[in-house]
Amino acid sequence: MDRDDILCNCLDITKGTVEDAIKKKKLKSVRQVQDETEAGTVCGACVDDIYILLEEINGKVVD
């Protein structure tokens, strides 16, 4: 998935937007990403992708 690809289809949020938020705000959990970007807050289908991004960037995820 490229940075410009849509990660959250419900809200048209790109992978790059979520990555940038994780890095800039030092987000550690899916809930923090949801609060910051709103990704994953409508249907939840992208929550697994958010979790994977958190793992790729941080190495581990806080629940």
C-alpha positions in Angstrom: 0.0 0.0 0.0 1.4 3.4 -1.0 1.1 6.6 1.1 -1.6 8.0 -1.2 -3.7 4.9 -1.0 -6.9 5.1 1.0 -6.6 3.3 4.3 -10.0 4.3 5.7 -12.6 4.1 3.0 -15.4 5.5 5.1 -13.6 8.8 5.7 -11.2 8.8 2.7 -8.1 8.9 4.9 -4.9 7.9 3.3 -2.2 5.7 4.7 0.2 8.7 4.6 -2.1 10.7 6.8 -2.2 7.9 9.4 1.6 7.3 9.2 2.3 11.0 9.6 0.0 11.3 12.7 1.7 8.2 14.3 5.1 9.7 13.8 4.4 13.3 14.6 2.2 12.7 17.6 4.1 9.6 18.8 0.9 7.6 18.8 1.1 4.2 20.4 -2.4 2.7 20.2 -5.3 2.2 17.7 -7.4 4.4 20.0 -4.9 7.3 19.8 -4.9 7.0 16.0 -8.7 7.0 16.0 -8.8 10.1 18.3 -6.2 11.9 16.2 -7.3 11.0 12.6 -10.8 9.5 13.0 -9.6 6.6 10.9 -11.3 3.4 12.0 -14.1 5.1 13.8 -17.0 4.4 11.4 -17.1 0.7 10.3 -13.8 -0.4 11.8 -12.7 -2.3 8.7 -9.3 -0.5 8.7 -8.5 -1.1 12.3 -6.3 -4.1 11.4 -4.4 -1.9 9.0 -3.9 0.8 11.6 -2.6 -1.9 14.0 -0.1 -3.1 11.4 1.1 0.5 10.7 1.6 1.0 14.4 3.7 -2.2 14.6 5.8 -1.2 11.6 6.5 2.3 12.9 6.8 1.6 16.7 7.7 -2.1 16.8 4.9 -2.8 19.3 1.4 -1.6 20.0 -0.2 -0.6 23.3 -3.8 -1.8 23.6 
